[in-house]
Amino acid sequence: IVLTQSPGALSLSPGERATLSCRASQSVSSRYLAWYQQKPGQAPRVLIYEASSRPTGIPDRFSGSGSGTDFTLTISKLEPEDFAVYYCQQYGSSPLTFGGGTKVEIK
Amino acid sequence: EVQLVESGGGLVHPGRSLRLSCAASGFKFDDYAMHWVRQGPGKGLEWVSGITWNGGNIGYADSVKGRFTISRDNAKNSLFLQMHNLRIEDTAFYYCAKEGGYPSGTRHNWFDPWGQGTLVTVSS
């Protein structure tokens, strides 16, 4: 399954809302889609799994939605620490695949 | 605290071999599937390989199939990636990642947490 993320980059100000898209080339079974955040020089960390579930410790300004082939990550109010690259990943089919990433930049 | 520490990276010539290790601690290693994910310089993430808790189910990306072998030693809480016939395009940070959430018994996993990575550079 090929995952296409859009936009490639997003320029926003702190406090604004960010909406990131992840589109799959075929349906992602059981909503097995995750979102990760990666900052420069760091390993990725998970924000969302099963399309809309947040692991313990992830702030509730991060939310995920979607099913089938269209998924969205929303950051309700950007904090300074949220400027990073975001990746989606599907784990419903082999091979596991990632999207190309969306960079959220400070405007 | 769950910790994953990769080692074994380095500079290697094309066609040579390298073995990566991942030392796990802070969780019951033999309950969880484990994976390797890589990231080329300035590039995105690419899943490389995954292995179920008992090694009974293993998968590889097409780009490494036949050249890389994943394995684990549950007695030593360790994950390995044996890489043969390395190519320039294998240059990347290699991350070890644990199956997220509760053990599923499958390789169809999200990843949490990730190690800090080990750099493999393939160059002549």
Interface residues (C-beta under 8 A of the other chain):
Chain A: Y32 A34 Y36 Q38 Q42 A43 P44 R45 V46 Y49 E50 P55 Y87 Q89 Y91 G92 S93 S94 P95 L96 T97 F98 G99 G100 G101
Chain B: H35 G44 L45 E46 W47 G50 G59 Y60 A61 D62 Y95 G100 G101 R107 H108 N109 W110 F111 D112 P113 W114 G115 Q116 G117
